[in-house]
Each structure stands twice: as structure tokens, then as C-alpha cells.
Amino acid sequence: MSLNFCAIDFETGSFDRSFAIQIGLVKVLNGEIVDTFTSLIKPIERHTSIDPRAQALHGITMDDVKDAPTWPELYPTVTQFVGSLPVLAHNLSFDSGVLEAICEDAELPFPDWPVGDTLPWCRTLLRLDSHGLANVASHLGIEQGRAHRAEDDARTCALIAIQLADLTGVHSVESIGQQAMATVVKLQTRIDQLRRNRRKTPVTLFNPEELKQVLEFLATQPLPPRSLEGHQVVFTGALGILREDATVYAQQAGATVTKSVNKHTTVLVVGTARRARFFTNKLNRAVELQVQGTLKHILSEEQFYQLIDFEE
């Protein structure tokens, strides 16, 4: 198998992506893990304390990182370790955002690596209730190690990519992505047809199974660029956090939160915690507005967390 890549994971000290405190890298050649690299990172001076919520996840303290190498000191080692290999992450937008922020602070060039994201690949190829790293690892029988530690999470990401390659029968990172996209081609055609004929074909023609498939397709669509700022957000379904907390997070991210879906709604966040009733009236209305072209994004709760840099 000619499956070659590096998996990467960062841990941070807060929601601020420039507050990197650990990096993990796992190198895969010919479908086998051959090398690893991990290091704590001494943050820049403006970061003086780790958010207790972040510390509760990874257990890393300021005392742990005070004598660690800085990112400028680690940068040559990291770029040499990766070389020209493609870089994979599980939720690439987070790790690439961290990398971009710490390189910008250090006035270092952003590495020009080919990249891939195992999170959307899992969404389209596995279709689980949740596609977080721990749930995917459990589904695939992967021993995760210590969650929210960079080397262990990077190793889990690498093993997920290897299993996805086996599942799809392909031998390169690019081919995994192509196989994942192939699973939504028919749904893309269905959406395009509905958009072209929306005046003739009301969305009520969707039966529940068709609606589920459309939502699976919509979950693979790009996220709003970088933040929720300026969006009008509505929540539906049972969230894994309190609705009040989700509202505060969205508002802190610059969004307006309303209770009902209307023509001004741009983002609907769908919660499926506790196996609550999935096909809510809000969700059906949102799909109708999506087809009509007014509602821009229907997001899973996971995708919402990505936009607010929230770690479950």
C-alpha cells in the first residue's frame, strides 16, 4: 500500500488558536506508522494562564510548558519531519487555524503542505451518530490512548485514515477524499434538480428517508468562513449542551440567535443528542429554505462546535 502522510494534532490552552501548547505528529509510509514526534510548546508572552475548561480536557498546566521550546524553535524540526508528505487532521479547520495563528505570531511562513480532513470523510463513509474522534475510534475498534493529548490524537487520526483506505480499497490520501465525495454525487444531482425546479417541485415531496439523505449531504458542505459573525442562527433538536449555553457561545461568536426559522435565518444547528426526534418542524422548514436558496447552512452540532472552537 502506497498510503503516505503525516497526521497532526494541536492542543491549545483556550479557545484562542494562537495559544498552542502541544503538537503531535505521526508519520505513515506504505500504510504503516513508522515515526512519531511530539512536544509541548511554550506559548507567547500574552498567554499567561490556561483556561480551566481546556486544562480539564488535556491536563496540561502552565508549569508543564514554561520551559518547553517555543514555536520558532520547533518549526524547523516540524517542517523537516513532515517534508513533502500530505498532512491529515480530524477537523482540519481547527488544526490548520492553530498552525496559521502561531506561524503568523512568529512571522514564519505557513507550510505549503497538501492537506486532508478525516472528519468529513468519516461523515460520508461511516455515517455514525457522532463523528468525533473518540466515537469514530470506538466504531473502528481503534484504541485511542489518552484523549486530548496531541500524539495520541494524531495517532488515532492516522489509524482512522488507514482504515478508511482499507474500507474504500484505495492507496492514497487523495483517493480517500475522492471516494468520500463519490458517495454524495447522486444527492448533489438531486439538490441541483430541486434548486432548478423549486417553483415546480416543493420540498414537501421529500419523504423522511430522502430528507435524511439530503441532510447527510448538507453536512458535507463547507462551513461559513471562519466564524458565525453576522449570521442569524436557530437551534433545533436536543443539543449535547444546554440550549442557553449554545446561545451564549453563538452570540459571543457574533451571531444573532432566534427561536424560529424564517427567511432571515442563515444557519440552522441540528442537535441529535439523546436520540431526540430528528425531523423537527424547524428542520423541515430549513431544508425548504435551503432548496429555495435563502438559508445558507444546516450544521450538525459538531460543526457548530468547530466554529466556536469548542471541544466536547
Secondary structure, 3 states (H helix, E strand, C coil): CCCCEEEEEEEECCCCCCCEEEEEEEEEECCEEEEEEEEECECCCCCCCCCHHHHHHHCCCHHHHCCCCEHHHHHHHHHHHHCCCCEEECCHHHHHHHHHHHHHHHCCCCCCCCEEEHHHHHHHHCCCCCCCHHHHHHHHCCCCCCCCCHHHHHHHHHHHHHHHHHHHCCCCHHHHHHHHHHCCHHHHHHHHHHHHCCCCCCHHHCCHHHHHHHHHHHCCCCCCCCCCCCCEEEEEEECCCCHHHHHHHHHHCCCEECCCCCCCCCEEEEEEHHHCCCCCHHHHHHHHHHHHCCCCEEEEHHHHHHHCCCCC
